[in-house]
Amino acid sequence: MPTFYSTNETQCYYDDSGVPDTPDYTTYFVVHGHSYHGGVFKRLLPVAHQHSHRMLAINRREYPNSTPYTDAEICILARGSDEERSRLLLNEGTILALLLDGLIQLLALPPNIVIVGWSLGNTFALSMLASITSLTPSVRNRLGGSVKKTIMWEPPAHGLGMKLPPLYIPLLDDTISPDERPLVFMKWVALHFQHGDLSLRHDLTQVDQGNDNRERTSSFDATPPEELTQITDLRPGARCDNHLIGPGFTDLIRSIANKALFDPTIRLSWTGMDIWHLVGDRGPHTVHIATWYLEDQMKLAGTSHPAIQFAVNPGAGHFYMWENPEGAMKELELITRSV
C-alpha cells in the first residue's frame, strides 16, 4: 500500500502506475473529486504505463488510507471564520505540494510533471498552486523546475468559487433526505447529459440539469455494484466536502483560485508552467458554467500571455477516464504536448 507522509502528521495514500521503460517520462499527479476517490482512475493507470507515462492518483485527506481531518478541522469546515477556513484550504494545498515534492525525491521523478485536478479536486489543486510562495526556497525551486503543466479537468463552478445559479444539484436538494443525497448525487454526476447549444454562453436554457424524465445513460451502467464500492466513499461528503459547496466557502475559494491562476508572483514561482482547462460536452452543467466563468475571468485579468488554455473533448462525460481510458490518455497527452 503506497503511502507517503507529506508532513509529520499527514499520511497520503496514492496509486502508482509504476516506472515506464523510457527514462524521460511524464508523471501525472492526479487529485480526485467528491465521493469518487483516486480509485476511479484505476483503469487509466495501466494505460498511462503502456503509453510510457507514470500516473500517481492521490487520495485526499478523509478518503481511504489517507489521514482524516481532526475534530478541530471539521469544526472549521462547518462553522469556522473566513480566516480559519482560508488558512485550512491553503494548508491543504501545502500538504499536496509537500507530497509532490517528497515523491519527486523518493521516486526520482524526471522534471516533467503535470498536475491534474479532476472535478472538486481542482479546489485542492489550485490551493496547491497558490501555496507555493509559502514553501521553503528548496521546495519551491524543485517544484518550479519540475512541474510543466496543470490540467483543470472539468472543475465544477463551486470548485472555483463561482456563485451558483438556480440550477439543480442533488447535494443541495432539500426535498431529498440527507442520507439519500450522496447516493442521488453519485448517480446524477455520472449521467451523460444532453445539453443544447453550449456555444450560446451563459444561456442556462441550453444546459441539461439531469432532473427530468428523459432517459440518460450513465458511465457506470455496466459497472458491477461491488466494483463501484471500490472507487467511492460517501462518508467524506457530509464531514468535509459538502461544506465547500456551500455559500460560506464561495468567496474564499474564488480568492484562492484567482490567486493561483492570475497572480503574477504565483505564476512566476511555477517557472512558466502552463495551465489548461479540459471539458467534455456530456458532463454535468456545473462544469460548463465553470468554463464560461473561467473564460470571463481570463478576459478580466487581461494578461499578455493567456493564463488558461481551453480544450474540449467532444462526446465525453465526467467519467471519461472510466469509460474510455485510452481516449482519456490521448486527451491528456495532447494537452501535455501542446505549447
Order of alpha helices (4+ residues) and beta strands (2+ residues): beta-beta-beta-alpha-beta-alpha-alpha-beta-alpha-alpha-beta-alpha-alpha-alpha-alpha-alpha-beta-alpha-beta-alpha-alpha
